[in-house]
Amino acid sequence: MNAEQSQPTESIQKLSPAQVAELVLRRSKLRPTLAIVLGSGFQDVLKSCTTVLEIPYGSLPGFPPASVAGHPGKLILGYLRKTPLVILCGRAHYYEGYSLQQVTYPIRVLAQLGIRHLLLTNAAGGINSSFRPGDFMCLKDHINFMGASPLRGPAAEQNKRFVDLSEVYSRTLSRMLHQAAQEAEVRLHDGVYVAVPGPNYETPAEVAMFALLGADAVGMSTVPEAIVARQCNIKVAAVSCITNLAAGRSPRPLSHDEVLEAGRRAAPQAAALLGHFARLYAQKP
């Protein structure tokens, strides 16, 4: 693996997404159109990557540090199954005290890097009774229960303020994800993801309510990133690793250690799924 490790020499001041993208582009000639955001349980895919450039988030102005276990916090340019791509290794979360604008800032940088297709990954709690830990779910839609929108605030262009979310998750990319799951022999469901602010887990009553609303899994990320990606005209797919059953669906208390352990057990399957997806992406017309 040939990696160029950057040094945190850039001044950590407020720069535009285009300016931050320029800091990355001047260090590599690679120009991918695909990016993947790695959530908990998906980091094993890095073992299959050829790294061209690695930059810690702390060296990228405006990137909030990822402080949660399972989120190393670095941007990688490289290849997965010979497919050029950008990988965001970990994310910051709303519950860490960041605004949704800060949480989604890296997505705006991806847009300036020339990314046109984005695969978001996360760990989630299963609400659907047919889901079990170790399964995966392809997001067909979402419910935003975070209480805010990442688009709130001043808009540089009025026509980009009101974003159509009729099809947040690309049917084409989702079909590709299902084909990848079939090839990787991974159990992949379709479902609706409900995003909550966290960091506390949900109550059984809340989970019962989410089930009535049509949610199949619950988590604390992804939705703000998907919304901003659509505002930036990036096509999105998203996949959840079901690491635990949501409150009231399991007799055991919930814990982040359980989520991490389930993610570790599912890591080889997650890596295989992403690897096949990257290969299929390279073959698309």
URBELDA-V577415 format. One record per pair of residues at least 6 apart in sequence whose ideal C-beta (glycine too) atoms are under 6 Angstrom apart, sorted by sequence separation. I is the first residue (numbers start at 0). J is the second residue. D is the distance in whole Angstrom. If there is no record, write none. Layout:
# URBELDA-V577415
[[I | J | D] [I | J | D]]
This chain:
# URBELDA-V577415
[[56 | 62 | 4] [91 | 97 | 5] [93 | 99 | 6] [154 | 160 | 4] [65 | 72 | 4] [180 | 187 | 4] [228 | 235 | 5] [56 | 64 | 6] [64 | 72 | 6] [209 | 217 | 6] [76 | 85 | 6] [93 | 102 | 6] [225 | 235 | 5] [75 | 86 | 4] [91 | 102 | 5] [74 | 87 | 6] [243 | 257 | 6] [73 | 88 | 5] [243 | 258 | 6] [56 | 72 | 4] [193 | 209 | 5] [201 | 217 | 6] [221 | 237 | 6] [242 | 258 | 5] [71 | 88 | 5] [72 | 89 | 5] [55 | 73 | 5] [71 | 89 | 5] [87 | 105 | 6] [70 | 89 | 3] [242 | 261 | 4] [53 | 73 | 6] [54 | 74 | 5] [242 | 262 | 5] [193 | 214 | 4] [29 | 51 | 5] [53 | 75 | 5] [191 | 213 | 5] [197 | 219 | 4] [191 | 214 | 5] [216 | 239 | 5] [27 | 51 | 6] [52 | 76 | 4] [65 | 89 | 4] [191 | 215 | 5] [192 | 216 | 5] [193 | 217 | 5] [195 | 219 | 6] [27 | 52 | 4] [50 | 75 | 5] [51 | 76 | 5] [65 | 90 | 6] [190 | 215 | 3] [240 | 265 | 5] [26 | 52 | 6] [51 | 77 | 5] [65 | 91 | 5] [190 | 216 | 6] [50 | 77 | 4] [49 | 77 | 5] [63 | 91 | 4] [194 | 222 | 4] [217 | 245 | 5] [48 | 77 | 5] [49 | 78 | 4] [240 | 269 | 6] [39 | 69 | 4] [138 | 168 | 5] [48 | 79 | 5] [63 | 97 | 5] [137 | 173 | 5] [63 | 101 | 5] [137 | 176 | 5] [206 | 245 | 4] [19 | 59 | 6] [206 | 246 | 5] [19 | 60 | 6] [206 | 247 | 5] [19 | 61 | 6] [61 | 104 | 5] [62 | 105 | 6] [203 | 246 | 5] [202 | 246 | 6] [203 | 247 | 3] [201 | 246 | 5] [14 | 60 | 5] [103 | 149 | 5] [200 | 246 | 6] [29 | 76 | 5] [2 | 50 | 4] [12 | 60 | 6] [99 | 147 | 6] [3 | 52 | 5] [4 | 53 | 6] [5 | 54 | 4] [9 | 58 | 6] [11 | 60 | 5] [27 | 76 | 5] [144 | 193 | 5] [145 | 194 | 5] [0 | 50 | 6] [7 | 57 | 5] [99 | 149 | 4] [135 | 185 | 6] [137 | 187 | 6] [139 | 189 | 5] [144 | 194 | 6] [2 | 53 | 5] [7 | 58 | 4] [33 | 84 | 4] [34 | 85 | 4] [35 | 86 | 5] [36 | 87 | 5] [37 | 88 | 5] [140 | 191 | 5] [141 | 192 | 5] [142 | 193 | 4] [143 | 194 | 6] [144 | 195 | 5] [145 | 196 | 5] [31 | 83 | 4] [134 | 186 | 5] [135 | 187 | 5] [136 | 188 | 5] [137 | 189 | 5] [5 | 58 | 5] [31 | 84 | 5] [200 | 253 | 5] [29 | 83 | 6] [31 | 85 | 5] [36 | 90 | 6] [136 | 190 | 4] [138 | 192 | 5] [167 | 225 | 5] [176 | 236 | 5] [167 | 229 | 6] [172 | 234 | 6] [173 | 236 | 5] [172 | 236 | 4] [169 | 234 | 4] [162 | 229 | 6] [168 | 235 | 6] [169 | 236 | 6] [162 | 230 | 5] [168 | 236 | 6] [168 | 237 | 6] [159 | 230 | 6] [142 | 214 | 6] [149 | 223 | 4] [34 | 109 | 5] [149 | 226 | 6] [149 | 227 | 5] [41 | 120 | 4] [143 | 222 | 5] [34 | 114 | 4] [126 | 206 | 6] [136 | 216 | 5] [141 | 222 | 5] [38 | 120 | 5] [40 | 122 | 5] [30 | 113 | 6] [32 | 115 | 5] [33 | 116 | 5] [34 | 117 | 5] [35 | 118 | 5] [36 | 119 | 5] [37 | 120 | 6] [38 | 121 | 4] [39 | 122 | 4] [126 | 209 | 6] [185 | 268 | 5] [38 | 122 | 6] [126 | 210 | 5] [185 | 272 | 5] [20 | 108 | 5] [126 | 214 | 5] [127 | 215 | 4] [183 | 271 | 4] [19 | 108 | 5] [126 | 215 | 6] [183 | 272 | 5] [126 | 216 | 6] [16 | 107 | 4] [20 | 111 | 4] [125 | 216 | 6] [126 | 217 | 6] [16 | 108 | 5] [20 | 112 | 5] [180 | 272 | 6] [183 | 275 | 5] [123 | 216 | 4] [124 | 217 | 5] [179 | 272 | 6] [182 | 275 | 5] [17 | 111 | 5] [16 | 111 | 5] [123 | 218 | 4] [179 | 275 | 4] [121 | 218 | 5] [179 | 276 | 4] [121 | 220 | 5] [138 | 237 | 4] [121 | 221 | 5] [176 | 276 | 6] [179 | 279 | 6] [137 | 238 | 6] [178 | 279 | 6] [94 | 196 | 6] [119 | 221 | 5] [93 | 196 | 5] [94 | 197 | 4] [135 | 238 | 6] [136 | 239 | 4] [94 | 198 | 4] [175 | 279 | 5] [119 | 224 | 6] [135 | 240 | 6] [134 | 241 | 5] [132 | 241 | 6] [132 | 242 | 6] [117 | 228 | 5] [130 | 241 | 5] [132 | 243 | 6] [117 | 233 | 5] [123 | 239 | 4] [125 | 241 | 4] [106 | 224 | 5] [116 | 234 | 5] [117 | 235 | 5] [118 | 236 | 5] [119 | 237 | 4] [120 | 238 | 5] [121 | 239 | 5] [122 | 240 | 5] [123 | 241 | 6] [114 | 233 | 6] [124 | 243 | 5] [125 | 244 | 5] [126 | 245 | 5] [103 | 223 | 5] [122 | 242 | 4] [102 | 223 | 6] [103 | 224 | 6] [106 | 227 | 5] [110 | 231 | 4] [124 | 245 | 4] [106 | 228 | 5] [110 | 233 | 6] [99 | 223 | 5] [103 | 227 | 4] [92 | 219 | 6] [92 | 220 | 6] [132 | 261 | 5] [133 | 265 | 5] [122 | 258 | 5] [122 | 262 | 6] [69 | 259 | 6] [80 | 274 | 5] [82 | 277 | 4] [80 | 277 | 5] [79 | 277 | 4] [80 | 278 | 4] [82 | 280 | 6] [82 | 281 | 4] [40 | 240 | 4] [40 | 262 | 3] [39 | 262 | 5] [43 | 266 | 4] [40 | 265 | 6] [40 | 266 | 6] [44 | 270 | 4] [43 | 270 | 4] [47 | 274 | 6] [41 | 269 | 5] [40 | 269 | 6] [44 | 273 | 5] [33 | 280 | 5]]
